[in-house]
């Protein structure tokens, strides 16, 4: 089997979006050609939205299981004892939710890694066409490798519960994943500014969003590191200090909402309308006994 990969126009400019248009291209299109040829066209951003949908289903399922079946004292959870408040993670940390979450995370990985892979393929096609600098492509390659492995490593969050394996083994995969979510946003902003048709105002919005995300990510990562140190008898500051509690109660949910709502909004408001898609053409390469030396 051989395959030909290319980036194809997936949308229109901001001005064209204001005009009446025909049917919008589907997120996934599969066409059959002559002699068994198969043409697959996919939108990377749509795969990312599917992943977000599965993650939302994971959280809602675990919330229902924890509320309905888990025996949890919310004033004595490991998170509350460290930070002085709970966050959404508490609904994923206890049986039966933690057992279901691991399976659902594997389902989430399918579109998530599909997004990472098709984004890289599209960027590689742009680079081959001279539309994306080679240094950017090298950076995208290393970041994609890091982001995929961060998602695989995250499974340890469900393997090492905070009450069983200790806080550090539970929080370290999550901390790495927090960084990877930011690098994904940075990479996508970089790609869209360079390769897609954004207006000056849209470019400004993208840069501001990345800057805000960076600030929230740095705060979240440092807070995570401090909590892991605190669980081992060291700390940069006392995580349950009254000031730290107030700041954490604001910035923790703000980070959560930002990394969920901003990508979803930007995808539906802009990216799905203008982003190029990826087309892969498959065809079988016929071989005979003579070709294989049999």
N, C-alpha and C positions, 0 to 999 in steps of 0.2 A: 504494500500500500504506500502511496506517496501523498504528500499534502502540500498545498500552496496556501500561504497565509498573506493577508493584506488588510490594511485599514481602509474602510469605506465610509463615505459621508453618512452620518447618522442623523443630521439635523440641518438647521439653517442658522443664518445670522440673526442677531437680535431684531434687525429691521424686518427680515423675512417672517419672523414669528408673528408679527402684527398683521400679516396679510392672510386671507383665506387660503387654506391648503387642503391637499388631498389626504388620504389615509396616512396616519403616522406609522413609520416602520415598526414592526413588532420587535419585542425584546429578543425573541429567539425565532429565527426562520430556518427551516430545513427544506431544501429543494433537492430533488433527484434529477440527475441528468442522464445522458446516454451512457451505455455500457457500465452501469453501476456507479457512476459518479455521484458524489454527495456534497452539497454545498451548505455549510452551516454559517449563519450570520448571527452574532450575539452582541448585546450591549453590555460592556463591563459594569456600568453603573447600575443596570437593572439587577445584575447578579448581587451587587452590594446591597441593594434594597431587599432582595429576597433573604439575604443573610440577616439583615436587621430585623426583618419580620420573624424569622425563626428564633432570633435571640429574644425578641419581645415575648414570643410564645413560651420560651424557656423560663423567663422571669415570672410570667403570669402563672404558669403551671406550678413552679416551685412555691410561689406565694400562696396559692390555694392549698397545696399539700402541707406546707408548714402551718398555716392557720388552721387547717382542718384536722391534721393528724399528729403534728409534732408536739411534744411536751417541752416547751421552751419558756423559760423565765426571761423575758426581754430586759429585765433590769440586772441580769447576771450573766448575760452572754459575754464571750471573750472580747468581742468588739466593744461592748459597753464598758467593760472593766478597764480597757485600755484607753479608749477615746472619751468616755463619758456620754456617748450617744450611739445609737445604732444607725446603720444605713441599709440599703437594699440587699447587701451581701448576706445579711443575717437570714434571709429567706432561702438561701442556697446552701447553708452550712450544716443543716441538721437532717437526719433521716425523717421521712422517706425521700425528701426533696433532693438531697445530695446524691442519692443513688440514681434517680431519674435524670438529674442534670447532666451527669457524665455522658449518658446515651444521647441526650438532646444536643449536647455540645458537638458530638461527632456529626450529627445531621447539619448543624450550623456550619461546620467546617467545609462542607461540600460547596455551597455557593460562595462562601468567604474566600476559599482558595481559588475557586473559579474566577472570582473577581480579580484577585492578585495575578493570576496567570494570564487572563485576557488583557488586563491593563498593561502588563509587561509586553505581551505580544504586540499590542497596538503601538506602544512606545517604540519597540524595536523596529516596526515597519516605518514609523515616522523618522526614526534615526537613519534607517537605510535610504530613505528618500531625501535626506539632507535637511529635514524640517525640525529635527531635535539635535542639539549639540551632543557630541560623543561623550563628553564629560558628564552630561546629565544622564545619558543612558547607562553609563557605568554606575553612577550613583543609584539610579532606579533599580539596577540589577541587585546590588548589595542590599538595598532597603527591602526589596521584595523577598529576598532570602531571609532576612531578619524577621520580617513581619509574618511570614509563613511559619517559621520555627517558633515564634512567640505564641502563635495561635495553637500550635501543637503542644507546646510546653504548658499552656494554660490548663490542660486537662488535669495537672497535678493539684489544682485548686480543689477538685472534687475527690481526688485520691487522698490528699492530706488535709483532713478536717482540722479546724483550729483547736478543737478540744482534745484531739487525739495526737496529732503530729506536731503540735506547737504552732505558734503564730508565724514564725519565719518561713517554714516550709509551705505554709498556706498562702502567705502574702507575696512571696518572691515571684512566682509566676504571674500573678496579677500585676505586680509593679512593672515587670518587663512588658506585659501586654499593654499597659497604659502608655508606655513610650512608643510602642509600635502603632497604636492608634493615631498618635500625633504624627509619626513619620508618614503614615498613609495620607493624612490630610495635607502635609507639606508636599509630598510627592504629587498628589493630585492637583494642588494649587499650581505647582511649578509647571505641570503638563498643560493645564488649561490656559495659563497665561501665555505660554510659548506657542502652543500648537492649535488652539481653538480660537474662534472669533469672539472675543470678549470686548465690550466697550470699556473706555477708561474708568467709568464709574464701577463697572462690574469687577475690574481688576483691583480697584481700591477696596471694595467690599471683601474680596478674596484675601488680600493682604492683611486687612484688619482682623478677619476671622482667624487667620493663622497666628497672628500676634497674640490675640486673646487666648487661643487654644494653647499656645506655648506657655503663657503665664499660668494658666490653670494646671497644665501638665506638670510644670516644675513644682508648683505648690503641692500637688497630689503626690508626686514621687518622693519629695523630701518628707512629707508627712508619713508616707508608707515606710520609708527607711527609718525614721525616728521611732515609729511604733515597733518595728522589728528589733531595733537596738534596745528599746525599753523592755521588751519581753525577755531580753538577755541580761538585764541589770544595768544597761547603759542608756543614755539618751542625750539628744541635743537640747530638748526642753521636755518638761513633763506633759505628755499628751493629754492628760486629764486636768491640766491647769484651767481655771475658769476662763481665761482669755482664749486659750487654745480651743476650748469647747465651743465658745461663741463663734470663733472664726471657722472652725470645722463644720459647724451646723449650717453655715452659709455656703462655704466654698465646696464642700463635698457634694451636696446635691446640685450645686451650680455646674460643677464639672460633669456630673452624670447627665444632666439635661443638655448641656452644650454638645457633648460628643454624640448624643442621640439625635437631637432635634436639628442642629445645624446641618449635618450631612444629609438628612432626609429632606429638609427644606430646600437646600441647594440643589439636590438631585432633581426633585420634581419641578422646581422653579426655573432651572437653567440647564443643568448638565444633561438630562435625558432628552432635552430638546435640541441641543447643538452638538453634542459629543459624537465623534466618529465611532462607528462600530467595528467589530472584527469579523472578517470573513475567512473561513477556512474551507478549502476545496480538497476533498478526499477522492482518491480513485485507486483502484487496485492495479498493481503492476503484475501482469501475467508472467508466470514462469513455467518452463517445461522441464521434463526430466533431463534434457540435454543441457539446459542452463545450470542445473544443480549438479551435473556430473554423475547422475544416477543411471 
